[in-house]
C-alpha cells in the first residue's frame, strides 16, 4: 500500500494527537490503515477544535467547518481540498458522513462550561463521540453491527473521558454527573457490561471491520482498574504499565477479542 502525502499527513496527525489510536492503527492489517488514518485524523482535529480558543463563537465556527465538509461528502458535492477531508471523502459513504456529523454535534458540549444535564446526557455524549467513531470506521472497512460499535465505542470512550477528568476539572469543567467513588465504580461496571455485550456480538463483525475495534484495546483493563480503584480517576493515575499496554494491544490485535 502506497501512502500519498495526504495519508502520510493524517498518520502523522494521529501519531501526535492520539498516540493510542496510532498504536492501534499500526497494529491493524496494512490494508486497513488507509481507511483508519483519515477517520482518526478527522477525530483529532474535531476533538481539539473547541479547546484551541476561549472564544465560543470561534470554536463553534471551527466545528461548523467540519460539519460543512461532511455535508459535502454526504451529498456527493465537490469536496473541499484539505489534507484530511480529501482522503476522508474517499473512505466515507453518506451514512458514514452522517455518523461523524453527529459526532461533531456532540462536541459542542466541549465548547461551553455547562455540566451534563443527567446520566443520559453523559451516555449520549460518549456514545456519539466514541461509538459513532467506531461505527463509522467499521462500516468503512466492512460489516459492523451498530449495537456492537455503540457498546464497544462507549466503553473505550468512557475510559478516555475518565482519564481526562483531572484536566477537565483544571479547566473549570464539571465532567461527571456523579464524581464520587461510588459513581465512578458504577460507570466502570456499566462500561464493562457493555463491553461484554459487544464481545458477545463479535460474530456479526466482518473480519476486515474488526480492525476498527482494535482502538478499544485499553477499555477492559482500565475499566477494571477504575472499578477496583476509583480514586485513580481523580488523581490522574488511571493508566497501564508499559508492559501491560503492549500485552493488551497485542492480545486485541491478534485475537480480535475486546
C-alpha positions as CSV (number, residue, x, y, z in Angstrom):
1,X,0.0,0.0,0.0
2,X,1.4,3.4,-1.1
3,X,0.6,6.3,1.2
4,X,0.3,9.6,-0.6
5,X,1.1,13.0,1.0
6,X,-2.4,13.3,2.5
7,X,-2.5,9.9,4.1
8,X,1.0,10.4,5.5
9,X,-0.2,13.8,6.9
10,X,-3.2,12.0,8.5
11,X,-0.9,9.4,10.0
12,X,1.4,12.0,11.5
13,X,-1.5,13.9,12.9
14,X,-2.8,10.8,14.7
15,X,0.6,10.0,15.9
16,X,1.0,13.4,17.5
17,X,-2.6,13.9,18.7
18,X,-3.8,10.4,19.6
19,X,-0.9,8.1,20.2
20,X,-3.2,5.3,21.5
21,X,-5.2,5.2,18.3
22,X,-2.0,5.5,16.3
23,X,-0.7,2.4,18.0
24,X,-4.0,0.6,17.4
25,X,-3.9,1.5,13.7
26,X,-0.3,0.3,13.3
27,X,-1.4,-3.0,14.8
28,X,-4.2,-3.3,12.2
29,X,-3.7,-5.0,8.9
30,X,-1.8,-2.9,6.4
31,X,-4.8,-2.5,4.1
32,X,-7.0,-1.1,6.9
33,X,-4.6,1.8,7.7
34,X,-5.5,3.9,4.7
35,X,-9.1,3.8,5.9
36,X,-8.5,4.3,9.6
37,X,-5.9,7.1,9.5
38,X,-8.2,9.7,7.7
39,X,-11.1,8.9,10.1
40,X,-8.9,9.1,13.2
41,X,-7.2,12.3,11.9
42,X,-10.6,13.8,11.5
43,X,-11.4,12.9,15.1
44,X,-8.2,14.5,16.3
45,X,-9.0,17.8,14.6
46,X,-12.6,17.9,15.8
47,X,-11.7,16.9,19.4
48,X,-9.2,19.7,19.7
49,X,-11.3,22.4,17.9
50,X,-13.2,23.5,21.0
51,X,-10.1,23.8,23.1
52,X,-7.8,25.9,20.9
53,X,-9.7,29.1,21.6
54,X,-11.6,30.6,24.6
55,X,-14.0,32.4,22.2
56,X,-17.1,30.3,21.9
57,X,-18.1,31.7,18.6
58,X,-14.7,30.8,17.0
59,X,-14.9,27.3,18.5
60,X,-18.4,26.9,17.0
61,X,-17.2,28.1,13.7
62,X,-14.3,25.6,13.7
63,X,-16.8,22.8,14.4
64,X,-19.2,24.1,11.7
65,X,-16.3,24.0,9.2
66,X,-16.1,20.2,9.7
67,X,-19.9,19.8,9.5
68,X,-19.9,21.7,6.2
69,X,-17.1,19.4,4.9
70,X,-19.1,16.3,6.0
71,X,-22.2,17.7,4.3
72,X,-20.2,17.9,1.0
73,X,-19.3,14.2,1.4
74,X,-22.8,13.2,2.4
75,X,-24.5,14.9,-0.5
76,X,-21.9,14.0,-3.1
77,X,-20.8,17.6,-3.8
78,X,-17.4,18.7,-4.8
79,X,-15.3,18.3,-1.6
80,X,-13.0,21.0,-0.4
81,X,-9.3,20.3,-0.8
82,X,-7.8,19.5,2.6
83,X,-5.2,17.0,3.7
84,X,-7.8,15.3,6.0
85,X,-11.1,16.0,4.2
86,X,-9.8,14.8,0.8
87,X,-8.8,11.2,2.0
88,X,-11.8,11.1,4.3
89,X,-14.1,11.6,1.4
90,X,-12.5,8.6,-0.3
91,X,-13.5,6.2,2.6
92,X,-16.9,7.5,3.8
93,X,-20.3,7.0,2.3
94,X,-23.3,9.1,3.1
95,X,-24.2,7.2,6.2
96,X,-20.6,7.4,7.5
97,X,-20.6,11.1,7.0
98,X,-23.9,11.4,8.9
99,X,-22.5,9.4,11.8
100,X,-19.4,11.7,12.0
101,X,-21.6,14.8,11.7
102,X,-23.4,13.7,14.9
103,X,-20.0,13.2,16.5
104,X,-19.2,16.9,15.7
105,X,-22.5,18.0,17.0
106,X,-21.9,16.2,20.3
107,X,-18.5,18.0,20.6
108,X,-20.4,21.3,21.1
109,X,-20.5,20.3,24.8
110,X,-16.8,20.9,24.9
111,X,-17.3,24.5,23.8
112,X,-19.2,25.6,26.9
113,X,-18.9,25.2,30.7
114,X,-22.3,23.6,31.4
115,X,-22.3,20.3,33.2
116,X,-24.1,17.3,31.7
117,X,-27.8,17.5,32.3
118,X,-28.1,14.0,33.7
119,X,-26.6,10.5,33.2
120,X,-28.5,10.0,30.0
121,X,-26.9,13.2,28.5
122,X,-23.5,11.9,29.6
123,X,-24.0,8.5,28.0
124,X,-25.3,10.1,24.8
125,X,-22.2,12.3,24.6
126,X,-19.8,9.3,25.0
127,X,-21.8,7.2,22.5
128,X,-21.9,9.9,19.9
129,X,-18.2,10.9,20.2
130,X,-16.7,7.4,20.5
131,X,-19.4,4.9,19.5
132,X,-20.1,6.8,16.2
133,X,-16.3,6.9,15.5
134,X,-16.1,3.1,15.9
135,X,-19.2,2.6,13.8
136,X,-18.1,4.9,11.0
137,X,-14.7,3.2,10.9
138,X,-16.2,-0.3,11.0
139,X,-18.6,0.5,8.2
140,X,-15.9,1.9,6.1
141,X,-13.9,-1.4,6.5
142,X,-16.8,-3.8,6.2
143,X,-19.8,-5.1,8.1
144,X,-20.2,-3.6,11.6
145,X,-23.4,-4.1,13.6
146,X,-24.5,-0.8,15.2
147,X,-25.0,-2.3,18.6
148,X,-21.5,-3.7,18.8
149,X,-20.0,-0.4,17.7
150,X,-22.0,1.6,20.2
151,X,-21.2,-0.7,23.1
152,X,-17.5,-1.1,22.3
153,X,-17.2,2.6,21.5
154,X,-18.9,3.6,24.7
155,X,-16.5,1.5,26.8
156,X,-13.5,2.9,25.0
157,X,-14.8,6.5,25.1
158,X,-15.6,6.2,28.8
159,X,-12.0,5.2,29.6
160,X,-10.7,8.2,27.6
161,X,-13.2,10.5,29.4
162,X,-12.3,9.2,32.9
163,X,-8.6,9.7,32.1
164,X,-9.4,13.3,31.1
165,X,-11.3,14.2,34.3
166,X,-8.4,15.9,36.1
167,X,-7.6,18.1,33.1
168,X,-11.3,19.0,32.6
169,X,-11.6,19.9,36.2
170,X,-8.5,22.0,35.9
171,X,-10.2,23.9,33.1
172,X,-13.2,24.7,35.3
173,X,-15.5,22.0,34.0
174,X,-17.8,19.6,35.9
175,X,-17.1,16.4,33.9
176,X,-19.0,13.8,35.8
177,X,-22.7,13.7,36.9
178,X,-21.6,11.7,40.0
179,X,-17.9,12.1,40.7
180,X,-18.0,10.2,44.0
181,X,-16.0,6.9,44.1
182,X,-19.4,5.0,44.1
183,X,-20.4,6.9,40.9
184,X,-17.1,6.1,39.2
185,X,-17.4,2.4,40.1
186,X,-21.0,2.3,38.7
187,X,-19.8,3.9,35.4
188,X,-16.9,1.5,35.1
189,X,-19.1,-1.5,35.8
190,X,-21.6,-0.4,33.2
191,X,-18.8,0.1,30.7
192,X,-17.6,-3.4,31.3
193,X,-21.1,-4.8,30.9
194,X,-21.4,-3.0,27.6
195,X,-18.0,-4.3,26.5
196,X,-19.2,-7.8,27.4
197,X,-22.3,-7.3,25.3
198,X,-20.1,-6.1,22.4
199,X,-17.9,-9.1,22.7
200,X,-20.9,-11.4,22.5
201,X,-21.8,-9.8,19.2
202,X,-18.4,-10.1,17.5
203,X,-19.6,-12.9,15.2
204,X,-21.6,-10.2,13.3
205,X,-18.5,-8.1,12.7
206,X,-16.7,-8.9,9.4
207,X,-13.0,-9.7,9.6
208,X,-11.9,-6.5,7.9
209,X,-14.1,-4.4,10.2
210,X,-12.6,-5.9,13.3
211,X,-9.6,-3.6,12.8
212,X,-11.9,-0.7,13.9
213,X,-12.3,-2.4,17.3
214,X,-8.5,-2.5,18.0
215,X,-8.9,1.1,19.1
216,X,-10.8,-0.3,22.2
217,X,-7.7,-2.2,23.3
218,X,-7.4,-0.5,26.7
219,X,-11.0,-0.4,27.6
220,X,-11.3,-3.7,29.6
221,X,-8.1,-3.5,31.8
222,X,-8.6,0.2,32.5
223,X,-12.3,-0.1,33.4
224,X,-11.5,-3.0,35.7
225,X,-8.9,-0.8,37.3
226,X,-11.3,2.1,37.7
227,X,-13.9,-0.2,39.3
228,X,-11.3,-1.6,41.7
229,X,-9.6,1.7,42.5
230,X,-11.9,4.6,41.6
231,X,-9.5,7.1,43.3
232,X,-7.2,6.8,40.3
233,X,-9.6,8.9,38.2
234,X,-9.3,11.9,40.5
235,X,-5.6,11.7,40.9
236,X,-4.9,11.1,37.2
237,X,-3.3,7.7,37.5
238,X,-5.7,5.6,35.5
239,X,-3.2,4.0,33.2
240,X,-1.4,0.8,32.4
241,X,2.2,-0.1,32.8
242,X,4.2,-0.2,29.5
243,X,4.3,-4.0,29.6
244,X,0.6,-4.2,30.2
245,X,-0.1,-1.7,27.4
246,X,1.9,-3.8,24.9
247,X,0.3,-7.0,26.1
248,X,-3.2,-5.6,25.9
249,X,-2.7,-4.2,22.4
250,X,-1.2,-7.4,21.1
251,X,-4.0,-9.5,22.6
252,X,-6.7,-7.5,21.0
253,X,-4.9,-7.1,17.7
254,X,-4.1,-10.8,17.3
255,X,-7.1,-12.4,18.9
256,X,-9.8,-9.9,17.9
257,X,-11.4,-10.1,21.4
258,X,-12.1,-6.8,23.1
